[in-house]
Amino acid sequence: MKLSGKFDFLGAIANQSSKEGSKPYYVVSLLQDVDVTKVYVDYDTYLNIKDIPKMTPVDVDLDITVNKDRTYISLLTVSNAKQVKTA
């Protein structure tokens, strides 16, 4: 299911698991009212959006997949004053 919404951009971080030899992973945080959504993204998407200032209003397109064990959220696009394509 595709979802579009207005969010405040909280930031993007690069992180690494404490396990030896693990690969880095990238997380984008978005705020809508009092709900925070964390979305795991690939490296290229992280590079494209990491410099958006915190608390910048953005329009976001998400793809949400729900199955019996998990819910997956994919970030498709983020747009603000400068257009940013993520996928």
PDB file as gemmi writes it, atoms N, CA and C in Angstrom:
CRYST1    1.000    1.000    1.000  90.00  90.00  90.00 P 1                      
ATOM      1  N   MET A   1       0.840  -1.155   0.000  1.00  0.00           N  
ATOM      2  CA  MET A   1       0.000   0.000   0.000  1.00  0.00           C  
ATOM      3  C   MET A   1       0.894   1.229   0.000  1.00  0.00           C  
ATOM      4  N   LYS A   2       0.552   2.179  -0.824  1.00  0.00           N  
ATOM      5  CA  LYS A   2       1.315   3.421  -0.905  1.00  0.00           C  
ATOM      6  C   LYS A   2       0.641   4.462  -0.019  1.00  0.00           C  
ATOM      7  N   LEU A   3       1.460   5.288   0.636  1.00  0.00           N  
ATOM      8  CA  LEU A   3       0.969   6.310   1.536  1.00  0.00           C  
ATOM      9  C   LEU A   3       1.764   7.582   1.315  1.00  0.00           C  
ATOM     10  N   SER A   4       1.079   8.689   1.210  1.00  0.00           N  
ATOM     11  CA  SER A   4       1.727   9.997   1.115  1.00  0.00           C  
ATOM     12  C   SER A   4       1.344  10.795   2.342  1.00  0.00           C  
ATOM     13  N   GLY A   5       2.293  11.572   2.864  1.00  0.00           N  
ATOM     14  CA  GLY A   5       1.986  12.368   4.041  1.00  0.00           C  
ATOM     15  C   GLY A   5       2.962  13.497   4.241  1.00  0.00           C  
ATOM     16  N   LYS A   6       2.570  14.399   5.116  1.00  0.00           N  
ATOM     17  CA  LYS A   6       3.430  15.519   5.497  1.00  0.00           C  
ATOM     18  C   LYS A   6       4.067  15.180   6.832  1.00  0.00           C  
ATOM     19  N   PHE A   7       5.381  15.270   6.878  1.00  0.00           N  
ATOM     20  CA  PHE A   7       6.142  14.933   8.077  1.00  0.00           C  
ATOM     21  C   PHE A   7       7.132  16.055   8.359  1.00  0.00           C  
ATOM     22  N   ASP A   8       7.671  16.056   9.571  1.00  0.00           N  
ATOM     23  CA  ASP A   8       8.835  16.878   9.889  1.00  0.00           C  
ATOM     24  C   ASP A   8      10.043  15.952   9.867  1.00  0.00           C  
ATOM     25  N   PHE A   9      11.070  16.344   9.142  1.00  0.00           N  
ATOM     26  CA  PHE A   9      12.284  15.534   9.022  1.00  0.00           C  
ATOM     27  C   PHE A   9      13.094  15.687  10.309  1.00  0.00           C  
ATOM     28  N   LEU A  10      13.340  14.580  11.003  1.00  0.00           N  
ATOM     29  CA  LEU A  10      14.107  14.616  12.253  1.00  0.00           C  
ATOM     30  C   LEU A  10      15.589  14.339  12.046  1.00  0.00           C  
ATOM     31  N   GLY A  11      15.927  13.668  10.966  1.00  0.00           N  
ATOM     32  CA  GLY A  11      17.335  13.398  10.706  1.00  0.00           C  
ATOM     33  C   GLY A  11      17.556  12.030  10.106  1.00  0.00           C  
ATOM     34  N   ALA A  12      18.785  11.820   9.667  1.00  0.00           N  
ATOM     35  CA  ALA A  12      19.212  10.536   9.107  1.00  0.00           C  
ATOM     36  C   ALA A  12      20.536  10.183   9.751  1.00  0.00           C  
ATOM     37  N   ILE A  13      20.666   8.943  10.173  1.00  0.00           N  
ATOM     38  CA  ILE A  13      21.908   8.522  10.825  1.00  0.00           C  
ATOM     39  C   ILE A  13      22.456   7.266  10.168  1.00  0.00           C  
ATOM     40  N   ALA A  14      23.771   7.154  10.233  1.00  0.00           N  
ATOM     41  CA  ALA A  14      24.465   5.934   9.828  1.00  0.00           C  
ATOM     42  C   ALA A  14      24.869   5.240  11.122  1.00  0.00           C  
ATOM     43  N   ASN A  15      24.617   3.963  11.197  1.00  0.00           N  
ATOM     44  CA  ASN A  15      24.912   3.216  12.415  1.00  0.00           C  
ATOM     45  C   ASN A  15      25.531   1.880  12.044  1.00  0.00           C  
ATOM     46  N   GLN A  16      26.130   1.240  13.021  1.00  0.00           N  
ATOM     47  CA  GLN A  16      26.720  -0.067  12.782  1.00  0.00           C  
ATOM     48  C   GLN A  16      26.454  -0.953  13.990  1.00  0.00           C  
ATOM     49  N   SER A  17      26.105  -2.177  13.724  1.00  0.00           N  
ATOM     50  CA  SER A  17      25.864  -3.140  14.789  1.00  0.00           C  
ATOM     51  C   SER A  17      27.159  -3.399  15.551  1.00  0.00           C  
ATOM     52  N   SER A  18      27.028  -3.829  16.779  1.00  0.00           N  
ATOM     53  CA  SER A  18      28.220  -4.108  17.582  1.00  0.00           C  
ATOM     54  C   SER A  18      28.889  -5.421  17.188  1.00  0.00           C  
ATOM     55  N   LYS A  19      28.228  -6.216  16.342  1.00  0.00           N  
ATOM     56  CA  LYS A  19      28.824  -7.474  15.893  1.00  0.00           C  
ATOM     57  C   LYS A  19      30.000  -7.192  14.978  1.00  0.00           C  
ATOM     58  N   GLU A  20      31.073  -7.925  15.183  1.00  0.00           N  
ATOM     59  CA  GLU A  20      32.271  -7.746  14.365  1.00  0.00           C  
ATOM     60  C   GLU A  20      31.976  -8.093  12.906  1.00  0.00           C  
ATOM     61  N   GLY A  21      32.431  -7.231  12.008  1.00  0.00           N  
ATOM     62  CA  GLY A  21      32.265  -7.468  10.581  1.00  0.00           C  
ATOM     63  C   GLY A  21      30.889  -7.112  10.040  1.00  0.00           C  
ATOM     64  N   SER A  22      30.045  -6.507  10.857  1.00  0.00           N  
ATOM     65  CA  SER A  22      28.709  -6.168  10.378  1.00  0.00           C  
ATOM     66  C   SER A  22      28.753  -4.948   9.464  1.00  0.00           C  
ATOM     67  N   LYS A  23      27.780  -4.870   8.590  1.00  0.00           N  
ATOM     68  CA  LYS A  23      27.693  -3.759   7.654  1.00  0.00           C  
ATOM     69  C   LYS A  23      26.953  -2.598   8.313  1.00  0.00           C  
ATOM     70  N   PRO A  24      27.257  -1.376   7.892  1.00  0.00           N  
ATOM     71  CA  PRO A  24      26.496  -0.239   8.421  1.00  0.00           C  
ATOM     72  C   PRO A  24      25.059  -0.265   7.913  1.00  0.00           C  
ATOM     73  N   TYR A  25      24.190   0.376   8.679  1.00  0.00           N  
ATOM     74  CA  TYR A  25      22.813   0.540   8.235  1.00  0.00           C  
ATOM     75  C   TYR A  25      22.416   1.994   8.444  1.00  0.00           C  
ATOM     76  N   TYR A  26      21.362   2.420   7.751  1.00  0.00           N  
ATOM     77  CA  TYR A  26      20.997   3.829   7.690  1.00  0.00           C  
ATOM     78  C   TYR A  26      19.526   3.980   8.051  1.00  0.00           C  
ATOM     79  N   VAL A  27      19.248   4.953   8.919  1.00  0.00           N  
ATOM     80  CA  VAL A  27      17.893   5.148   9.426  1.00  0.00           C  
ATOM     81  C   VAL A  27      17.485   6.609   9.242  1.00  0.00           C  
ATOM     82  N   VAL A  28      16.272   6.812   8.754  1.00  0.00           N  
ATOM     83  CA  VAL A  28      15.685   8.146   8.628  1.00  0.00           C  
ATOM     84  C   VAL A  28      14.545   8.225   9.641  1.00  0.00           C  
ATOM     85  N   SER A  29      14.486   9.326  10.383  1.00  0.00           N  
ATOM     86  CA  SER A  29      13.406   9.529  11.355  1.00  0.00           C  
ATOM     87  C   SER A  29      12.509  10.665  10.887  1.00  0.00           C  
ATOM     88  N   LEU A  30      11.202  10.393  10.932  1.00  0.00           N  
ATOM     89  CA  LEU A  30      10.190  11.353  10.496  1.00  0.00           C  
ATOM     90  C   LEU A  30       9.164  11.526  11.607  1.00  0.00           C  
ATOM     91  N   LEU A  31       8.700  12.748  11.805  1.00  0.00           N  
ATOM     92  CA  LEU A  31       7.731  13.060  12.855  1.00  0.00           C  
ATOM     93  C   LEU A  31       6.429  13.518  12.227  1.00  0.00           C  
ATOM     94  N   GLN A  32       5.311  12.964  12.725  1.00  0.00           N  
ATOM     95  CA  GLN A  32       3.987  13.419  12.309  1.00  0.00           C  
ATOM     96  C   GLN A  32       3.146  13.511  13.576  1.00  0.00           C  
ATOM     97  N   ASP A  33       2.793  14.737  13.950  1.00  0.00           N  
ATOM     98  CA  ASP A  33       2.126  15.014  15.223  1.00  0.00           C  
ATOM     99  C   ASP A  33       3.042  14.543  16.361  1.00  0.00           C  
ATOM    100  N   VAL A  34       2.657  13.480  17.087  1.00  0.00           N  
ATOM    101  CA  VAL A  34       3.522  12.977  18.162  1.00  0.00           C  
ATOM    102  C   VAL A  34       4.101  11.609  17.831  1.00  0.00           C  
ATOM    103  N   ASP A  35       3.859  11.131  16.611  1.00  0.00           N  
ATOM    104  CA  ASP A  35       4.340   9.814  16.195  1.00  0.00           C  
ATOM    105  C   ASP A  35       5.636   9.930  15.406  1.00  0.00           C  
ATOM    106  N   VAL A  36       6.626   9.158  15.815  1.00  0.00           N  
ATOM    107  CA  VAL A  36       7.901   9.110  15.101  1.00  0.00           C  
ATOM    108  C   VAL A  36       7.947   7.817  14.286  1.00  0.00           C  
ATOM    109  N   THR A  37       8.305   7.953  13.016  1.00  0.00           N  
ATOM    110  CA  THR A  37       8.468   6.799  12.144  1.00  0.00           C  
ATOM    111  C   THR A  37       9.935   6.685  11.773  1.00  0.00           C  
ATOM    112  N   LYS A  38      10.517   5.504  12.018  1.00  0.00           N  
ATOM    113  CA  LYS A  38      11.895   5.242  11.618  1.00  0.00           C  
ATOM    114  C   LYS A  38      11.861   4.313  10.422  1.00  0.00           C  
ATOM    115  N   VAL A  39      12.591   4.715   9.382  1.00  0.00           N  
ATOM    116  CA  VAL A  39      12.618   3.946   8.144  1.00  0.00           C  
ATOM    117  C   VAL A  39      14.065   3.625   7.807  1.00  0.00           C  
ATOM    118  N   TYR A  40      14.345   2.345   7.583  1.00  0.00           N  
ATOM    119  CA  TYR A  40      15.685   1.932   7.149  1.00  0.00           C  
ATOM    120  C   TYR A  40      15.806   2.196   5.658  1.00  0.00           C  
ATOM    121  N   VAL A  41      16.922   2.806   5.263  1.00  0.00           N  
ATOM    122  CA  VAL A  41      17.131   3.167   3.856  1.00  0.00           C  
ATOM    123  C   VAL A  41      18.492   2.667   3.389  1.00  0.00           C  
ATOM    124  N   ASP A  42      18.699   2.685   2.079  1.00  0.00           N  
ATOM    125  CA  ASP A  42      19.999   2.294   1.551  1.00  0.00           C  
ATOM    126  C   ASP A  42      20.971   3.486   1.601  1.00  0.00           C  
ATOM    127  N   TYR A  43      22.209   3.221   1.290  1.00  0.00           N  
ATOM    128  CA  TYR A  43      23.272   4.224   1.398  1.00  0.00           C  
ATOM    129  C   TYR A  43      23.021   5.424   0.490  1.00  0.00           C  
ATOM    130  N   ASP A  44      22.607   5.192  -0.742  1.00  0.00           N  
ATOM    131  CA  ASP A  44      22.382   6.297  -1.676  1.00  0.00           C  
ATOM    132  C   ASP A  44      21.257   7.213  -1.191  1.00  0.00           C  
ATOM    133  N   THR A  45      20.190   6.624  -0.684  1.00  0.00           N  
ATOM    134  CA  THR A  45      19.100   7.431  -0.141  1.00  0.00           C  
ATOM    135  C   THR A  45      19.589   8.245   1.048  1.00  0.00           C  
ATOM    136  N   TYR A  46      20.361   7.611   1.917  1.00  0.00           N  
ATOM    137  CA  TYR A  46      20.931   8.310   3.070  1.00  0.00           C  
ATOM    138  C   TYR A  46      21.748   9.525   2.626  1.00  0.00           C  
ATOM    139  N   LEU A  47      22.601   9.333   1.626  1.00  0.00           N  
ATOM    140  CA  LEU A  47      23.424  10.445   1.145  1.00  0.00           C  
ATOM    141  C   LEU A  47      22.570  11.584   0.572  1.00  0.00           C  
ATOM    142  N   ASN A  48      21.468  11.243  -0.087  1.00  0.00           N  
ATOM    143  CA  ASN A  48      20.608  12.257  -0.706  1.00  0.00           C  
ATOM    144  C   ASN A  48      19.843  13.098   0.305  1.00  0.00           C  
ATOM    145  N   ILE A  49      19.552  12.552   1.482  1.00  0.00           N  
ATOM    146  CA  ILE A  49      18.691  13.288   2.402  1.00  0.00           C  
ATOM    147  C   ILE A  49      19.329  13.647   3.739  1.00  0.00           C  
ATOM    148  N   LYS A  50      20.534  13.213   3.978  1.00  0.00           N  
ATOM    149  CA  LYS A  50      21.142  13.428   5.297  1.00  0.00           C  
ATOM    150  C   LYS A  50      21.361  14.897   5.644  1.00  0.00           C  
ATOM    151  N   ASP A  51      21.458  15.768   4.665  1.00  0.00           N  
ATOM    152  CA  ASP A  51      21.734  17.180   4.935  1.00  0.00           C  
ATOM    153  C   ASP A  51      20.485  18.053   5.012  1.00  0.00           C  
ATOM    154  N   ILE A  52      19.299  17.445   4.926  1.00  0.00           N  
ATOM    155  CA  ILE A  52      18.083  18.232   5.128  1.00  0.00           C  
ATOM    156  C   ILE A  52      18.088  18.693   6.584  1.00  0.00           C  
ATOM    157  N   PRO A  53      17.867  19.970   6.837  1.00  0.00           N  
ATOM    158  CA  PRO A  53      17.873  20.462   8.227  1.00  0.00           C  
ATOM    159  C   PRO A  53      16.781  19.794   9.072  1.00  0.00           C  
ATOM    160  N   LYS A  54      17.093  19.553  10.338  1.00  0.00           N  
ATOM    161  CA  LYS A  54      16.122  18.955  11.259  1.00  0.00           C  
ATOM    162  C   LYS A  54      14.891  19.832  11.371  1.00  0.00           C  
ATOM    163  N   MET A  55      13.751  19.187  11.513  1.00  0.00           N  
ATOM    164  CA  MET A  55      12.438  19.818  11.654  1.00  0.00           C  
ATOM    165  C   MET A  55      11.973  20.535  10.381  1.00  0.00           C  
ATOM    166  N   THR A  56      12.567  20.192   9.244  1.00  0.00           N  
ATOM    167  CA  THR A  56      12.089  20.723   7.964  1.00  0.00           C  
ATOM    168  C   THR A  56      10.821  19.973   7.569  1.00  0.00           C  
ATOM    169  N   PRO A  57       9.746  20.695   7.249  1.00  0.00           N  
ATOM    170  CA  PRO A  57       8.551  20.013   6.748  1.00  0.00           C  
ATOM    171  C   PRO A  57       8.843  19.374   5.391  1.00  0.00           C  
ATOM    172  N   VAL A  58       8.468  18.117   5.240  1.00  0.00           N  
ATOM    173  CA  VAL A  58       8.698  17.394   3.989  1.00  0.00           C  
ATOM    174  C   VAL A  58       7.442  16.616   3.607  1.00  0.00           C  
ATOM    175  N   ASP A  59       7.278  16.426   2.319  1.00  0.00           N  
ATOM    176  CA  ASP A  59       6.242  15.532   1.796  1.00  0.00           C  
ATOM    177  C   ASP A  59       6.917  14.200   1.509  1.00  0.00           C  
ATOM    178  N   VAL A  60       6.327  13.128   1.989  1.00  0.00           N  
ATOM    179  CA  VAL A  60       6.955  11.808   1.911  1.00  0.00           C  
ATOM    180  C   VAL A  60       5.997  10.816   1.262  1.00  0.00           C  
ATOM    181  N   ASP A  61       6.529   9.989   0.396  1.00  0.00           N  
ATOM    182  CA  ASP A  61       5.792   8.855  -0.164  1.00  0.00           C  
ATOM    183  C   ASP A  61       6.412   7.585   0.404  1.00  0.00           C  
ATOM    184  N   LEU A  62       5.573   6.751   1.011  1.00  0.00           N  
ATOM    185  CA  LEU A  62       6.019   5.496   1.611  1.00  0.00           C  
ATOM    186  C   LEU A  62       5.313   4.332   0.943  1.00  0.00           C  
ATOM    187  N   ASP A  63       5.958   3.184   0.955  1.00  0.00           N  
ATOM    188  CA  ASP A  63       5.331   1.948   0.529  1.00  0.00           C  
ATOM    189  C   ASP A  63       5.311   1.042   1.757  1.00  0.00           C  
ATOM    190  N   ILE A  64       4.129   0.639   2.184  1.00  0.00           N  
ATOM    191  CA  ILE A  64       3.987  -0.162   3.398  1.00  0.00           C  
ATOM    192  C   ILE A  64       3.499  -1.549   3.022  1.00  0.00           C  
ATOM    193  N   THR A  65       4.226  -2.561   3.481  1.00  0.00           N  
ATOM    194  CA  THR A  65       3.859  -3.950   3.241  1.00  0.00           C  
ATOM    195  C   THR A  65       3.644  -4.621   4.593  1.00  0.00           C  
ATOM    196  N   VAL A  66       2.465  -5.194   4.780  1.00  0.00           N  
ATOM    197  CA  VAL A  66       2.129  -5.859   6.038  1.00  0.00           C  
ATOM    198  C   VAL A  66       1.951  -7.339   5.750  1.00  0.00           C  
ATOM    199  N   ASN A  67       2.687  -8.169   6.501  1.00  0.00           N  
ATOM    200  CA  ASN A  67       2.422  -9.598   6.434  1.00  0.00           C  
ATOM    201  C   ASN A  67       2.273 -10.116   7.860  1.00  0.00           C  
ATOM    202  N   LYS A  68       2.103 -11.387   8.048  1.00  0.00           N  
ATOM    203  CA  LYS A  68       1.734 -11.885   9.378  1.00  0.00           C  
ATOM    204  C   LYS A  68       2.828 -11.693  10.425  1.00  0.00           C  
ATOM    205  N   ASP A  69       4.092 -11.595  10.024  1.00  0.00           N  
ATOM    206  CA  ASP A  69       5.176 -11.476  10.993  1.00  0.00           C  
ATOM    207  C   ASP A  69       5.700 -10.059  11.164  1.00  0.00           C  
ATOM    208  N   ARG A  70       5.683  -9.281  10.098  1.00  0.00           N  
ATOM    209  CA  ARG A  70       6.317  -7.959  10.139  1.00  0.00           C  
ATOM    210  C   ARG A  70       5.597  -6.964   9.245  1.00  0.00           C  
ATOM    211  N   THR A  71       5.893  -5.701   9.526  1.00  0.00           N  
ATOM    212  CA  THR A  71       5.473  -4.613   8.660  1.00  0.00           C  
ATOM    213  C   THR A  71       6.721  -3.963   8.099  1.00  0.00           C  
ATOM    214  N   TYR A  72       6.793  -3.833   6.792  1.00  0.00           N  
ATOM    215  CA  TYR A  72       7.944  -3.216   6.121  1.00  0.00           C  
ATOM    216  C   TYR A  72       7.529  -1.858   5.579  1.00  0.00           C  
ATOM    217  N   ILE A  73       8.375  -0.859   5.832  1.00  0.00           N  
ATOM    218  CA  ILE A  73       8.128   0.484   5.318  1.00  0.00           C  
ATOM    219  C   ILE A  73       9.302   0.874   4.427  1.00  0.00           C  
ATOM    220  N   SER A  74       9.005   1.211   3.193  1.00  0.00           N  
ATOM    221  CA  SER A  74      10.031   1.660   2.259  1.00  0.00           C  
ATOM    222  C   SER A  74       9.812   3.126   1.950  1.00  0.00           C  
ATOM    223  N   LEU A  75      10.872   3.900   1.982  1.00  0.00           N  
ATOM    224  CA  LEU A  75      10.822   5.317   1.654  1.00  0.00           C  
ATOM    225  C   LEU A  75      10.976   5.461   0.148  1.00  0.00           C  
ATOM    226  N   LEU A  76       9.961   6.004  -0.516  1.00  0.00           N  
ATOM    227  CA  LEU A  76      10.009   6.148  -1.964  1.00  0.00           C  
ATOM    228  C   LEU A  76      10.542   7.514  -2.372  1.00  0.00           C  
ATOM    229  N   THR A  77       9.958   8.578  -1.835  1.00  0.00           N  
ATOM    230  CA  THR A  77      10.424   9.931  -2.152  1.00  0.00           C  
ATOM    231  C   THR A  77      10.277  10.837  -0.939  1.00  0.00           C  
ATOM    232  N   VAL A  78      11.142  11.850  -0.908  1.00  0.00           N  
ATOM    233  CA  VAL A  78      11.067  12.923   0.081  1.00  0.00           C  
ATOM    234  C   VAL A  78      11.198  14.212  -0.719  1.00  0.00           C  
ATOM    235  N   SER A  79      10.282  15.134  -0.497  1.00  0.00           N  
ATOM    236  CA  SER A  79      10.410  16.394  -1.207  1.00  0.00           C  
ATOM    237  C   SER A  79      10.191  17.547  -0.229  1.00  0.00           C  
ATOM    238  N   ASN A  80      10.989  18.573  -0.415  1.00  0.00           N  
ATOM    239  CA  ASN A  80      10.880  19.807   0.366  1.00  0.00           C  
ATOM    240  C   ASN A  80      11.249  20.944  -0.577  1.00  0.00           C  
ATOM    241  N   ALA A  81      11.863  21.986  -0.075  1.00  0.00           N  
ATOM    242  CA  ALA A  81      12.254  23.118  -0.919  1.00  0.00           C  
ATOM    243  C   ALA A  81      13.128  22.647  -2.082  1.00  0.00           C  
ATOM    244  N   LYS A  82      14.061  21.728  -1.808  1.00  0.00           N  
ATOM    245  CA  LYS A  82      14.821  21.106  -2.891  1.00  0.00           C  
ATOM    246  C   LYS A  82      14.270  19.707  -3.087  1.00  0.00           C  
ATOM    247  N   GLN A  83      13.964  19.353  -4.284  1.00  0.00           N  
ATOM    248  CA  GLN A  83      13.389  18.037  -4.563  1.00  0.00           C  
ATOM    249  C   GLN A  83      14.437  16.955  -4.352  1.00  0.00           C  
ATOM    250  N   VAL A  84      14.081  15.910  -3.635  1.00  0.00           N  
ATOM    251  CA  VAL A  84      14.992  14.812  -3.345  1.00  0.00           C  
ATOM    252  C   VAL A  84      14.327  13.511  -3.757  1.00  0.00           C  
ATOM    253  N   LYS A  85      14.901  12.803  -4.686  1.00  0.00           N  
ATOM    254  CA  LYS A  85      14.388  11.510  -5.118  1.00  0.00           C  
ATOM    255  C   LYS A  85      15.189  10.430  -4.383  1.00  0.00           C  
ATOM    256  N   THR A  86      14.509   9.426  -3.814  1.00  0.00           N  
ATOM    257  CA  THR A  86      15.212   8.453  -2.991  1.00  0.00           C  
ATOM    258  C   THR A  86      15.294   7.061  -3.566  1.00  0.00           C  
ATOM    259  N   ALA A  87      14.344   6.657  -4.358  1.00  0.00           N  
ATOM    260  CA  ALA A  87      14.328   5.253  -4.765  1.00  0.00           C  
ATOM    261  C   ALA A  87      15.044   4.977  -6.036  1.00  0.00           C  
TER     262      ALA A  87                                                      
END                                                                             
